[in-house]
Amino acid sequence: MEEVEGPSALLPKKSPPTLTPKAIIHQKFGDKACYKVEELIDPPQNGCPGLAIPQKGPCLYRCCLQLPDFSVISDACKRKKEAEQSAAKMALDKLGLSATNHNPSEMDPLEDLVSRLSYLFSPEFLSANQPLAGHFRAALHREGNLCGLVPVSVIASYDAKVNNLCKSINPEGETNPLLVMSLILREGSKLPGFVSSSEEKYSLKKGNPHPLEKMQSVIDKQESSLEIIQIEAVRIPHSPDKAIETLNLSVPLNGYYLDIIAVALGLEDASKILISRPIGKASSETRMYFSVPQSAIWDQSLGIVHTKEADLEGNFNVRGSYLSGSNVCGDAIMASIGYIWRDTNLFHENMSVKRYYRLLIGKNPSGVYKLSREAILAAELPKIFTTRTSWRGSFPRDLLCTFCRQHRFSEPLFSTISNPQESNGSCKKLKHGESDNTEISAIPVGTMESFRCEVKIFSKSQELILEYSPKESYKKSNDAMQNAALKVLLWLDKYFTEKEVTMEELTTFGDSIGIHFNPHVVSKEFTLVGSICCFDESSKSGKFFNSNSFDLLSVQRDGTKCLVDNEGSDFGVLPSYGSLVCITYIVNLVGEEECEKEPLESCEEFEFEIGIGAVLPSIEAVVSQLSVGQSACFHVELPPTELILATAANSDRIMSLLSAGRCKLEYSTTLLRLTEPLEERMEQALFSPPLSKQRVEFALQYIKGSVATSLVDFGCGSGSLLDSLLDHSTSLETVVGVDLSKKGLARAAKILHSKLSKNLAGAGIKTALLYDGSIIEFDSRLYGFDIGTCLEVIEHMEEDQACLFGDIVLDSFCPRILIVSTPNYEYNTILHKSNLQGQEDDADEKNPSQSCKFRNDDHKFEWTREQFSHWATELAKRHNYKVEFSGVGGNGEVDPGFASQIAVFERVEDVPNRDDDDDDVATHIYQVVWEWSDI
């Protein structure tokens, strides 16, 4: 090759054309390039003009580009074209091609690599403010023959373009750094006079020195300080039997820190150091440093550095390889030090044993959640995703994305599918109100709009690892996505934390939740998990802290310690299923001698929801026995040692305690606050579809079979029933809602107006009105309607008002049919996961014991089945109606019956005619807040 003087001599003489990434891909692959764009989030739902309908968020797209040899998946983009260009750009990076200076007739990856190396050793690059340039400047401070020598591993690690070019030339370089080093040495040797190589030292340097004034200006800027900085690092022995230990490095601020690390590894200088990619966050400077195997040989004739596999196996560093994601041999040093973008100073942070173990558990699905909650010894990966308000810590989707980044997979692909109409096919039996149990009708429930979300995870080489096909549907697209991500996390967590789990068990568990995986790819990608995830052999448990066993030492109240006594005096309101609790806790490691105690973890305010598995089971069991202000102290068996060390500030002291004898963890906790579960949240947790939806569907199916033309909804709220009616074709011509809540009526008006004005309602509706008024006051305009409904309303009144409503509606409004639903108080035992104690036997007693709480704070009363039956039966007798009982949620044939009990009143005689001329102004007391007419 002809000698060259600078980087410009190697560039094409002709200016390259300006092409988009997609155009370059088309030039290279033509029709063989296949683009597939998928929508990630549902598009915004625009309301009618003038109405503030909430938006669901912007639509995002992701593109999968399939090429003959591999495929790539783009990042999330706002436009389809941007997603396609993003995928094309990623493919070019994988091929080692430039998206701006690409000329297929003149440049290939090898030539591009030579050109890039030429530029890196140019005077222009020496002044750049980027990490690799910092190494080039620091190399000028090395003494003697080392001056200006840059280790090949540094170029491979800190220049993304060189790294990508080498991997496109030889894809095996992804996990074998020696192959990347070989390519850089081989191609660097093609630049005699400009770049020279030192094969023995695996380094490159500029053959023709930089101009003297350029070198002097670089040296002058960095000679002002002779400071020595002390940096704490961690040594990871290649033998798993040896403990992780701290290491202190004394680094001259203006020296070359890699030479100091090399000495700590037993090397003469940095030439034979290998450097991993960043560990943890992408912006982190935490890396693994280890040496080229001693048996490695540079074969100049073949242009490769190779070593014997037998030598590698005996020297393989499992822990270092697992953390770094690439093969590590021999002892390794993990340190947080290096040059960063737009800064000429050396960046450094201390790397402690605690931080090492936090990085280690951060590669585990449940470990990611523990770290996001900052509660390694208290939090657990929840088994259920409920709502944004009750979930604490990173959301499942974010956790899954973090996990994939930690293992250098492609971002998980989420595909949300909408099911506009879906029925669960279930039905409820309707029965007579007296002792007669004859079946009257079967009413199907469950028609609803729902969403499902599919998930796919691909390896770094775009092989499908697993896919999730949901079995459940959800009311909101976000709930579908978050639950799908959680299902995948739970499957991965089972693989990571159960040491003896087999592929057959994983398959069975996967089938039960809708996950299918490729065993070959899973084994290949997680080959080191079995050696690392269950941690050291001294740990009795191979899982992340999932033992239910604990010793309760004491409960303290008002300064007095006592044992928990559920039979004793009333301790106040206790947490129940769905409750949101806030506690303070302290965790200590207690030695064999009780006086030996070392603090590990504490939190002044820690929130979690009872019943979803978000904390250590023993914590939930103890807290469920406390009332606000009470404290408890209890012991649990030790979790894996790595979890303890991930929390310990003084790792040496902790290791001393652990090795001295039998230890336990001591938890001290106090219940600070308690938020009772909302009725809606409890119902959503136990019923699918939610109980509120089932009540609406019950009424809807009854209305369809009644051939009614007019309906009034007493206590319509935000119009959920009226909204559902408009989605179906019925015989109704007039629909009316009455309520006292102006906010609820405003929301109902927006929903109804949007559907009716856009002709989205079921055929036949001619008039729709919303009234502001009290349902215990009569308005003659609503006299004699075919159907009246009152769903979950009467319990919000005082009991005497509920009885008054019953008399007024049947005596004055006189609907042909009236449907009333109210909570079944007896079912609260299931919703609250507590025992109904002290239930009065007297059927005439209207207020049962309050030991089992009402479902909502604003409920004035809740009736048992007997109380509700008594009220409805007597009411029907007084006003010449017959009544039938049914319900939704649960089973009416088995105690404690339906969750919501329903009474359907039907008039025995025709509604008497009413002379409108007899009406006076006083009977028109409701105020019209919204009206729509198609007449």
C-alpha positions, 0 to 999 in steps of 0.5 A: 500500500502506498504511504499516506500522510493523513486521513484524507488520503484514504477517503474517496476522491468523489463526494459521496451522495446524500442518501437516506438510510432507507435508500442505502438499504434499498441500493444494497438489498433491493426487494429483499429488505422487508419493513413491517411497522407495528402500532404500539399505543392506541391513537387519541380519541377525539371528542366532539368540538367544544367538549374536553374529552381526555386523550389517550396519548400520541400514537407510537410506531416501531418497525421491524426490518428483515434482511437476508441475514438478520433483522433489527427493530427500531426505537419507538417513533411518532411517525411510520416513516421515522420508524422505517428510517430508524430501523434502516439506520440501525441496520447500517450501524450493524453492517458498519456502514455510514448513513451519510457517507456511503458509496457502495461502489467504492467502500466496504466494511474493511476499507471503512475500518481502515479509514476510521483507524486513520482518522482516529490517529489524526491531529484533528481527533486528538483535540476531540472532546470524547472518551477515546480522544482522552485515552489518546491524549493520556497515552502521550504521558506514558513513559519510554517506549510506551509513549503514544501507544494506545491499547487495541482494546481501548479502541475496540471498547470506546469507538462504537463505529470501529466496534460495529465494523468489526462485528459486521465483518465477524459477528462472533466478535460480539462475545469474543473480544480477541476477534475484534482485537485481531481485526484492528491489529490486522487492518492497522498494519495496513497503514505503514508510516501512519499507524504502526502496530506492536503485536506483542503488546497489542497496541497501536501508535502513530508512525509519523509523530504528531506535529510538535506544537500539537503535542505540546499544547495537549501536554501543557494543558494537563501538566498543571497538576501532579495530584494522586487520586485514590479510587476504590475498585472491586476485584472479582477472582475467577474462582467462584470459591474466592470472595469478592474484595475491595481494592484501592488504586492510586492513580496520577491525575495526569497519568494513564490509569489503565497502567495502574489497573494493569499492575493490579492485575499482575501485568506489565502495562495496559497493552494486554488489558481487555475492557468490557462494555459499560455495566449498568446504565448506558451512561455509566463508566463502570467497566470490567478490566481483565487480561488477555489469556496468557496462552493467546498468540498473535498469528500474523500470517492469519491475522488473528489472536487465538488461544486454546479453549482448554486454557480458557475453560480452566480460567473462566470467570463466571461472575465477571462474564455474567455481569459484563455480558462477554467472556471474561478469563482470569481475575477481573477488576471492576472500576468506575473510571474513565474519560467522558464526553465533553470533558477533558478531566478524568472521571472516577467514582468509588466501586464498593462491594455493596455496589457490585452486588446491587449490579448483580441483583439488578440483572434479575427481574425481581432484583430490578423491582427491588432496586426500583423500590429501594427496598431490597430486603422488604419488596417483592415483585408483585404477582398482580398489577392493579392501578397506577395509584396502588403500584409502587416502584417501576411499572412492569413495562419499564422493568421489562425494558430495563431487564432487556437492556441489562442483558443487551436484548432488543427492546421488547415489542408490545402489540396492543389489540382492541376487542370492541365487543367481547362476551364472557358468556356467563349468566345470572339466574333471576328468581321470585322474591318469596320462597318460590325458587323457580327460574325465570330467565338467564341474563348473559353478562360481560359484553364490553370493549377490551384490550389484549397485549402481546409481547415478544422478546428478541436476542441481540442477534434478533432470535425470538426468545419468548412471546406472550399471547394473553388469555385475559382482556382488560378494560384499558390498553395500559392495563393490558400492556402492564399485565402482559409485561408482568406475566413475562417478568414472572416467567423470567423470575421463575427461571432466574430464581429457582435453581432446580427448575426444569424446561418441562416446569417452565413450559407448564408454567408458561402454558398456564399464563400464555408464554411460549419460548425457544428452549435452545435460545433461552439456554444460549442467552442465559447460559450463566444464570444457573451459576449466578442467579441463585448465588452462593451455596451457603444460602439455604434458599435459592430464591429471592426472599419468598419464605413465609416463616418468621418469629413474631417477637412482640407488638407494641402499643402505647409504649407497652409490649405485648403479644398479638392477641386477636381475641383480645380488645379491639385494636382499631381498624386493621388492614385488609385486602386492597388496603394501601398501608404506609409503614416505617421499618428497620432491618438488622442482621443479628448474630448468634449473640443477640447483642451482635447487631448490624443495621442493613436497611431502613425506610421512614415511609414505605407504601404497599398494597395488601394482597398483591404480593408486593412485600415479603410475606412475613411483613404483610402477615405482621402488618395485617395484624396492626392498627395505626400506631402499633409496632412489631418486631420479628425475625426471619431466616436469612435470604441469599447472602448477596441480598444482604451484601447489596444493602450493607454499608460495612461489608467486612463487618457483615461477612464477619457476622455471617461467618461467625455463626447462625444469624437472622434478620430482625425487622422492626416496623410501625404502621403509620397510615392506612388507606382503606381500599376503594370499592372499585379497586376491590371489585376490579381485583376480584372480578373480571369484568369488573362488578360495575360492568356486570351490573350495567350488563345485567340491566342492559340485558333485562332492558333488551328483553322488556320491549320498553320505549322509555327509561329513567336512571335514578342516580345516573352519576356519570352516565355509565348505564346510559352510555352502554345503552347507546352502544346497543340497538334497543326498543328505547326511544326516550332515555333520562338520567337524574342525579344531584352531582353536577360534575357527574351530570357534566361528564354524562352530558359530554359522553352522550352528546358525543355519541348522539351527535355523531350517530354512534348511538343505537338506532331508535333513540329520539330524546335524551335528557339529564335532570339535576334533582333529588330522586326522593322528590317527585317530578311528574315529567317522569311519571309512568316510564316503562323502566326505572333503574337505580344501580348502587345508589340507595346505600349512599343515602341514610336508611330512612331516605332509602325507604322513602325513595322506595315508596316514592318511586313505586307510588308516585313515579309508577314505572312498569319495571324497577331495577334496584341493586345494592351491595351485599354486606355479607360478601364484604368478608371476601372483599376485605379478606376478614371475618364477619364477627358478631352478626346479629341474628335478629332479622329486624335489626337494620345495622349489623356489626361494623366489625366488617367494614363497608365497601366505601367511606361514603356508604351510609349503610349496607344490607345483608341478603335478609335485610334487602329481601325484607325491604323489597318484599314489603315494598312490593306488597304495599304498592301492588308490585311483584319482586324477583331477586338476583345479583352479579358477582359470586354465586347466589346458591352459595354463601355469602351469595352475590356481591351485588344483590338485585331486586327487579320490581314489576307492576301487577296492574297497568300504570293508571293514566295521569291527566296532564291538565291536573299537573301544576308547576310544583311538580316540575321541580327538576332542572334540565341540564342537557337535552338532545332530540332527534324529532 
